[in-house]
């Protein structure tokens, strides 16, 4: 179940893919990880940034714009 276009609403436990065009030397080729933490924007209660944990053991921070939900936490 992928999301395309617009901003997504993410939460801890969601399985996500990092959008193409985002580069980081620690980003694994699959670009798939699990959201382990979220932070909120200053002015609202909307999630702004997420820390994504990857299978290679690396945790990276991304703005929600760069995330595509693969599977939502139930």
For each residue, the residues with C-beta under 8 A, 3 or more apart:
1: 69 70 71 72
2: 17 68 69 70
3: 6 8 68 69
4: 68
5:
6: 3
7: 64 65
8: 3 64 67 68 69
9: 46 47 64
10: 14 16 35 38 47 50 64 67 69
11: 14 35 38 47 72 73
12: 35 36 37 38 73
13: 34 35 73
14: 10 11 34 35 69 70 71 72 73
15: 32 33 34 69 70 71
16: 10 32 33 34 35 50 52 67 68 69 70
17: 2 30 31 32 67 68 70
18: 22 27 31 32 33 52 62 66 67 68
19: 22 66 67 68
20: 31
21:
22: 18 19 27 31 62 66
23: 27
24: 27 60
25:
26: 54 56 58 60
27: 18 22 23 24 31 54 58 60
28: 31 32 33 54 55 56 58
29:
30: 17 55
31: 17 18 20 22 27 28
32: 15 16 17 18 28 54 55 70
33: 15 16 18 28 52 53 54 55 60
34: 13 14 15 16 52 53
35: 10 11 12 13 14 16 38 50 51 52 53 67
36: 12 51 52 53 59
37: 12 50 51
38: 10 11 12 35 47 49 50 51
39: 47 48 49 50
40: 44 45 46 47 48
41: 44 46 47 48
42:
43:
44: 40 41
45: 40
46: 9 40 41
47: 9 10 11 38 39 40 41 50 64
48: 39 40 41 63 64
49: 38 39 61 62 63 64
50: 10 16 35 37 38 39 47 61 62 64 67
51: 35 36 37 38 59 60 61
52: 16 18 33 34 35 36 59 60 61 62 67
53: 33 34 35 36 57 58 59
54: 26 27 28 32 33 57 58 59 60
55: 28 30 32 33
56: 26 28
57: 53 54
58: 26 27 28 53 54
59: 36 51 52 53 54
60: 24 26 27 33 51 52 54
61: 49 50 51 52
62: 18 22 49 50 52 66 67
63: 48 49 66
64: 7 8 9 10 47 48 49 50 67
65: 7
66: 18 19 22 62 63
67: 8 10 16 17 18 19 35 50 52 62 64
68: 2 3 4 8 16 17 18 19
69: 1 2 3 8 10 14 15 16 72
70: 1 2 14 15 16 17 32
71: 1 14 15
72: 1 11 14 69
73: 11 12 13 14
74:
